[in-house]
Amino acid sequence: MKTVEDFVGLLNDELALSVTAEDLGRGLDTVDSWDSVHLLALCTILERETGRPLSLADVLEAPSLEALYLLAVSP
């Protein structure tokens, strides 16, 4: 996963979330069907895709899907 489009595809395909790139900046509480199970699944998927762990503290503070994407792709 290298691009925003890859991330959106992952959200759609792996988590069955109907989101677009324009939705990424919305608050997680406004994403349709979003819940804590999606967050845990997404963390697992992102760690698998990037090959590196995510900080749980940072993940829990992320206000949006965009913030989660940036955590995953930031060096």
Secondary structure, 3 states (H helix, E strand, C coil): CCCHHHHHHHHHHHHCCCCCHHHCCCEHHHCCCCCHHHHHHHHHHHHHHHCCCCCHHHHHHCCEHHHHHHHHHCC
